[in-house]
Each structure stands twice: as structure tokens, then as C-alpha cells.
Amino acid sequence: MTTSASEIMRRQYVKGNPEREARIEAHRRNYEIADDIYRMRTEAGLTQQQLAELVGTSASAICRMEDANYEGHSLAMLHRIARSLNKEVKVLFVSRAEDQRDAEVSIHAQAGKDQSHHR
């Protein structure tokens, strides 16, 4: 079995270092959010400018939200984007474990969902 270079680097420089692990995890979450926004926007056939107009913000704000290095994602803005794309934002809190996230934000399609199960 061959070990990838990234896995070797992770074991050597990240694993066991809580500060580095936290930074890597935060970057991974930011990347996933940025990627979700980009994917949903392009699947909807919208430009950044068009999505910005639907959300009530600027194209540069959408551009920042789609940047994996952006750390300012607010839940309020994610809700505005989701509504503009006929989606909803769900936050899931799970137990902390080595391979689990402490909080995960995901955006799901609303179409056809039964909203009666919400508390």
C-alpha cells in the first residue's frame, strides 16, 4: 500500500498538534462552503452578478464567499444565498471525534421536502 505525500505530511506536521489540526479543519470547512456556493450558483446558470442581485449584495461579496480562503461566512448571508437559490441551510452539531467535524453547515434543496418534521 502506497501512502500519499499529503498523508505523510499530515502525519509528520499536523497530527497530534491541536492548533494545526484546528486550522486545517477550519480551512476545509471554508472550502466546502465556498465550493457549495459556487456549485449551486453555476448549476442555477447564474453569474456572480445575477446571484448578488437576487441576494441583495454586491458581486464582489459573492466572489469573496466563493473564495476558499474567505473566513467571514455569516449564517445570515448563507440563509440569504440559500433562499435566493431555493435552498435551505441546515446546521448539524455532532460529537467531537478525531475524524468528525464539531459543526457542519450544509445547504440542501428545499424542493419536495416535507417541512412538517421541523421542531
KEKE-3310 file (N, C-alpha, C; in steps of 0.2 Angstrom, whole numbers, plus 5000, padded with zeros to 4 digits):
npx = (5004:5003:5007:5001:5008:5003:4997:5008:5014:5003:5003:5016:5017:5005:4996:4992:4995:4985:4983:4987:4979:4966:4967:4968:4956:4947:4950:4946:4932:4929:4932:4923:4911:4913:4914:4901:4893:4898:4895:4881:4877:4882:4876:4863:4864:4868:4877:4890:4886:4872:4867:4871:4862:4850:4852:4854:4866:4883:4892:4906:4905:4899:4909:4919:4913:4914:4927:4939:4948:4941:4935:4924:4911:4894:4880:4868:4870:4872:4860:4852:4858:4855:4840:4839:4842:4833:4835:4839:4848:4856:4861:4871:4876:4888:4896:4912:4926:4940:4940:4928:4918:4916:4905:4894:4890:4878:4870:4854:4843:4827:4816:4802:4804:4797:4792:4786:4792:4801:4806)
npy = (4994:5011:5026:5042:5058:5069:5063:5058:5071:5076:5067:5069:5083:5089:5080:5077:5089:5101:5114:5116:5106:5111:5123:5117:5110:5121:5128:5118:5117:5130:5130:5120:5127:5138:5131:5124:5135:5141:5130:5128:5140:5140:5129:5134:5142:5155:5171:5178:5191:5191:5182:5190:5201:5195:5191:5203:5210:5214:5209:5207:5203:5191:5184:5184:5176:5164:5161:5150:5154:5163:5169:5174:5169:5172:5166:5172:5178:5166:5160:5170:5168:5155:5155:5163:5154:5144:5135:5128:5131:5120:5117:5106:5099:5089:5075:5078:5071:5062:5061:5067:5082:5096:5105:5106:5114:5113:5115:5112:5106:5113:5109:5099:5094:5089:5099:5098:5091:5099:5106)
npz = (5000:4995:5002:5002:4998:5004:5015:5022:5025:5033:5044:5049:5051:5056:5063:5080:5084:5090:5087:5074:5068:5070:5062:5049:5049:5050:5038:5029:5031:5027:5013:5009:5010:5002:4990:4989:4987:4975:4966:4967:4962:4949:4944:4944:4934:4935:4935:4945:4947:4944:4955:4966:4964:4966:4980:4986:4987:4983:4968:4971:4984:4983:4976:4986:4995:4988:4988:4994:5004:5011:5027:5033:5032:5036:5045:5042:5030:5022:5023:5016:5003:5001:5001:4989:4980:4981:4991:5008:5023:5034:5050:5059:5074:5080:5090:5096:5088:5082:5068:5065:5062:5072:5070:5057:5042:5030:5014:5008:4995:4994:4987:4986:4999:5015:5026:5038:5049:5056:5072)
capx = (5000:5007:5005:5001:5013:4999:4996:5014:5014:4999:5006:5023:5017:4999:4993:4994:4996:4979:4982:4987:4973:4960:4967:4966:4949:4943:4951:4942:4925:4928:4932:4917:4906:4914:4913:4894:4890:4900:4892:4874:4876:4883:4870:4857:4865:4869:4883:4890:4882:4865:4866:4871:4856:4845:4853:4854:4873:4887:4896:4912:4903:4898:4916:4923:4910:4916:4934:4941:4952:4937:4933:4919:4904:4889:4874:4863:4871:4871:4852:4850:4860:4851:4834:4839:4843:4828:4838:4839:4854:4855:4867:4871:4881:4889:4901:4919:4930:4946:4938:4922:4918:4912:4899:4894:4885:4876:4864:4851:4837:4820:4810:4800:4805:4792:4794:4782:4796:4805:4803)
capy = (5000:5017:5032:5049:5063:5073:5059:5058:5077:5077:5063:5072:5090:5091:5075:5077:5096:5103:5121:5115:5102:5116:5127:5113:5109:5127:5129:5113:5120:5136:5127:5116:5132:5141:5126:5123:5142:5141:5124:5130:5146:5138:5124:5138:5146:5162:5174:5181:5197:5189:5180:5196:5205:5191:5191:5210:5211:5215:5204:5206:5199:5184:5182:5183:5170:5158:5160:5145:5157:5168:5166:5178:5167:5173:5162:5176:5178:5159:5160:5174:5165:5149:5157:5165:5148:5139:5130:5130:5130:5116:5116:5100:5098:5082:5074:5079:5065:5063:5061:5071:5089:5099:5108:5106:5118:5111:5118:5107:5108:5113:5107:5092:5092:5089:5104:5097:5087:5104:5107)
capz = (5000:4995:5006:4998:5000:5008:5021:5025:5028:5038:5050:5051:5053:5058:5068:5086:5085:5090:5084:5067:5066:5070:5056:5044:5049:5048:5030:5025:5031:5022:5006:5007:5010:4995:4984:4988:4984:4968:4963:4967:4958:4942:4942:4943:4927:4937:4936:4952:4947:4945:4961:4970:4964:4970:4987:4988:4989:4978:4965:4975:4991:4981:4974:4992:4998:4984:4989:4999:5009:5015:5033:5035:5031:5041:5044:5039:5022:5020:5023:5010:4997:5000:4999:4983:4976:4983:4996:5015:5027:5040:5054:5062:5079:5082:5095:5093:5087:5078:5061:5064:5062:5078:5067:5049:5038:5023:5011:5004:4991:4998:4983:4988:5006:5020:5032:5045:5054:5060:5079)
cpx = (5004:5003:5006:5006:5009:4997:5002:5015:5010:5001:5012:5022:5010:4996:4996:4996:4989:4978:4982:4981:4967:4961:4966:4959:4945:4944:4946:4935:4924:4928:4926:4911:4906:4912:4905:4891:4891:4896:4884:4873:4877:4878:4864:4858:4866:4876:4884:4886:4874:4863:4866:4865:4850:4845:4852:4861:4876:4890:4902:4911:4902:4905:4920:4920:4912:4924:4936:4945:4948:4935:4927:4912:4899:4883:4869:4864:4870:4864:4850:4852:4856:4844:4833:4839:4838:4831:4837:4846:4852:4861:4866:4877:4882:4895:4908:4923:4935:4944:4931:4922:4914:4905:4900:4888:4884:4870:4861:4845:4831:4815:4809:4801:4799:4795:4791:4787:4801:4801:4803)
cpy = (5006:5022:5038:5054:5068:5070:5059:5065:5078:5073:5067:5079:5093:5086:5076:5085:5100:5110:5120:5111:5107:5120:5123:5112:5115:5129:5124:5115:5126:5134:5124:5121:5135:5137:5125:5130:5142:5136:5126:5135:5144:5133:5128:5142:5153:5164:5176:5187:5196:5186:5186:5200:5201:5191:5198:5212:5213:5209:5202:5202:5192:5181:5180:5176:5163:5157:5156:5148:5162:5165:5170:5176:5168:5169:5166:5177:5171:5158:5164:5171:5159:5150:5159:5159:5142:5133:5132:5128:5126:5116:5110:5100:5091:5081:5075:5072:5066:5065:5064:5078:5091:5102:5108:5110:5115:5114:5113:5110:5108:5109:5100:5090:5093:5094:5103:5093:5092:5105:5114)
cpz = (5000:4999:5002:5001:5005:5015:5025:5029:5034:5045:5053:5054:5057:5064:5075:5088:5085:5087:5076:5064:5066:5064:5050:5043:5047:5040:5026:5025:5026:5015:5004:5006:5003:4989:4983:4985:4977:4964:4962:4962:4951:4940:4941:4936:4929:4937:4943:4953:4948:4952:4966:4970:4967:4977:4990:4991:4983:4975:4969:4981:4989:4979:4980:4995:4994:4984:4995:5005:5013:5021:5036:5034:5037:5040:5041:5032:5019:5019:5017:5004:4996:4998:4992:4978:4977:4987:5003:5018:5033:5044:5059:5067:5080:5087:5092:5093:5082:5071:5060:5065:5069:5076:5060:5047:5032:5021:5007:5000:4995:4994:4985:4995:5010:5025:5038:5050:5058:5067:5080)
residu = (MET:THR:THR:SER:ALA:SER:GLU:ILE:MET:ARG:ARG:GLN:TYR:VAL:LYS:GLY:ASN:PRO:GLU:ARG:GLU:ALA:ARG:ILE:GLU:ALA:HIS:ARG:ARG:ASN:TYR:GLU:ILE:ALA:ASP:ASP:ILE:TYR:ARG:MET:ARG:THR:GLU:ALA:GLY:LEU:THR:GLN:GLN:GLN:LEU:ALA:GLU:LEU:VAL:GLY:THR:SER:ALA:SER:ALA:ILE:CYS:ARG:MET:GLU:ASP:ALA:ASN:TYR:GLU:GLY:HIS:SER:LEU:ALA:MET:LEU:HIS:ARG:ILE:ALA:ARG:SER:LEU:ASN:LYS:GLU:VAL:LYS:VAL:LEU:PHE:VAL:SER:ARG:ALA:GLU:ASP:GLN:ARG:ASP:ALA:GLU:VAL:SER:ILE:HIS:ALA:GLN:ALA:GLY:LYS:ASP:GLN:SER:HIS:HIS:ARG)
# end
